[in-house]
Amino acid sequence: MFILTKFSDLVQISPEDFSKHSIVAIEDNINAKYANKVVQKIGLCISLYDVLWTSEGLIGHGTGLVNVNVEFRMIVFRPFKGEVMLGRIRSSTPSGIHLRTDFFDDIFVPYEELPQGAEYNHSEQIWIWNFDEERLFYDNHEMVRFQVIDEEWHDQTPAGPTAAEDTPAKTPYKIKGSMAAEGLGVCLWWDGA
Amino acid sequence: MKVIEAQAAVLTNYEVLQHLSQQKNLYKLRKRRGPPNLETVVRELIQYLQSHPNPLSQKPSTYTPNCISQLLERLSPYELSKGEVVMILNLRPASVAALNTVIEEMAERFSDEQQEEMVNIILEVLGQFEASEPNANGNADDAADDVNAS
């Protein structure tokens, strides 16, 4: 579910941070820039893991900023294809079920990835799995097990004036999941014997 | 920003939780806070990792720093892929049915006895939730002994 990614970046330490130790200033700078942000084709950055190398601090003309080249490793959330993980049901629509984890909201299970016999109940707005005469409910906030089958990336860098301005921003990183296989779906069905 | 290596290593949930808790303690010790975006994601992630049925939600924790190498060693005869072992560590499948979601084409690759053996190894090394079954206590004691030994 988590990987380490090695980055190199230029860190600029502003004079008000000179009272901090250099390493603390560098850590804060990197975390402020990366934590809880999605890097395209890499994943959701969580936190700095370690600093591997830093250059000398250099002060350029005109500003008081100290420029440091840093190589470091970040903890990144990037489940691999086929990985099974836990999530919670956020909402259901006729097209599928939206899942979330506490820290990541964009997981979607389309209706064709639900097990055979699943049907959508319009009055209650939930999915129901008809299994051996039993009706099993995909209730909201229920903990589920799902398998990652695909991922979608949307670069959010502004496209310039040609793009229509009122198109809604797409989420930068979206996970497509499946709950069709045996053992997947609401955890209580399988664990609570 | 430049990506030097997109995937330098894979971390298990346990290792991530260890790192984040250490970082949190360090911040507390030095009486300072990280940037707000870091605080948010770390708080939410710890909450996720410690909510039931995630195995890390169990108190006291049945995971120890050397349980990863121990599990790798015990499971090596079955030639599981790295991804499969990572999932076992993260989800701690407690039954053959749960193991089936994690291991690809399990029925073809392993016999029924082998599947049972793997579930037992996982129980022994990683522990399990307190269940109403009579043998639950025995395993919980084993896990506690592991913690004391390390």
Contacts between the chains, C-beta under 8 A, distances in Angstrom:
chain1	res1	chain2	res2	distance
A	1	B	13	6.3
A	1	B	86	7.7
A	1	B	90	6.1
A	2	B	10	7.4
A	2	B	11	4.3
A	2	B	12	7.6
A	2	B	13	7.1
A	2	B	15	7.8
A	2	B	16	4.9
A	3	B	7	4.9
A	3	B	8	7.5
A	3	B	9	6.7
A	3	B	10	5.5
A	3	B	11	6.6
A	4	B	7	7.5
A	4	B	8	4.6
A	4	B	9	4.3
A	4	B	10	7.8
A	4	B	11	6.3
A	5	B	3	6.6
A	5	B	5	6.8
A	5	B	6	5.9
A	5	B	7	6.5
A	5	B	8	6.3
A	6	B	3	7.4
A	6	B	4	4.3
A	6	B	5	4.0
A	6	B	8	4.7
A	7	B	1	6.2
A	7	B	2	6.7
A	7	B	3	5.9
A	7	B	4	6.5
A	8	B	1	7.8
A	8	B	2	4.9
A	8	B	4	5.5
A	9	B	1	4.7
A	9	B	2	7.0
A	24	B	32	7.9
A	28	B	34	6.7
A	28	B	35	6.0
A	31	B	34	5.5
A	31	B	35	5.1
A	31	B	37	7.6
A	31	B	38	4.3
A	32	B	35	3.7
A	32	B	37	6.7
A	32	B	38	7.3
A	35	B	34	7.6
A	35	B	35	6.6
A	35	B	37	4.8
A	35	B	38	3.9
A	35	B	41	5.4
A	35	B	42	7.7
A	36	B	37	4.5
A	36	B	38	7.1
A	36	B	40	6.0
A	36	B	41	3.9
A	37	B	37	7.4
A	39	B	1	7.7
A	39	B	3	7.5
A	41	B	6	7.5
A	42	B	3	6.4
A	42	B	6	6.0
A	46	B	16	7.3
A	46	B	20	7.9
A	46	B	41	5.8
A	46	B	42	7.3
A	46	B	45	6.2
A	47	B	19	7.4
A	47	B	20	6.5
A	47	B	23	6.7
A	47	B	38	6.1
A	47	B	41	7.3
A	47	B	42	6.1
A	49	B	19	6.6
A	71	B	4	6.7
A	73	B	8	6.0
A	75	B	11	6.6
A	75	B	16	5.9
A	75	B	19	6.8
A	78	B	7	7.9
A	80	B	83	5.9
A	82	B	83	6.8
A	82	B	104	7.3
A	83	B	83	6.8
A	83	B	86	7.9
A	83	B	87	6.2
A	84	B	87	5.7
A	84	B	91	6.4
A	84	B	101	5.1
A	84	B	102	5.7
A	85	B	90	7.2
A	85	B	91	7.6
A	86	B	53	7.0
A	86	B	54	6.1
A	86	B	91	7.4
A	101	B	48	5.1
A	102	B	44	4.3
A	102	B	45	6.9
A	102	B	47	4.7
A	102	B	48	3.9
A	102	B	51	7.4
A	103	B	41	5.6
A	103	B	44	3.8
A	103	B	45	4.7
A	103	B	47	8.0
A	103	B	48	5.8
A	143	B	51	7.9
A	143	B	52	7.6
A	143	B	53	6.4
A	145	B	91	7.7
A	145	B	101	6.5
A	147	B	101	7.2
A	181	B	101	6.2
A	182	B	97	7.0
A	182	B	100	6.2
A	182	B	101	7.2
A	183	B	97	5.2
A	183	B	98	5.8
A	183	B	100	5.3
A	183	B	101	3.7
A	184	B	101	5.8
A	187	B	53	5.4
A	190	B	95	7.8
A	190	B	97	6.0
A	190	B	98	6.5
A	191	B	53	6.3
A	191	B	94	7.4
A	191	B	98	7.5
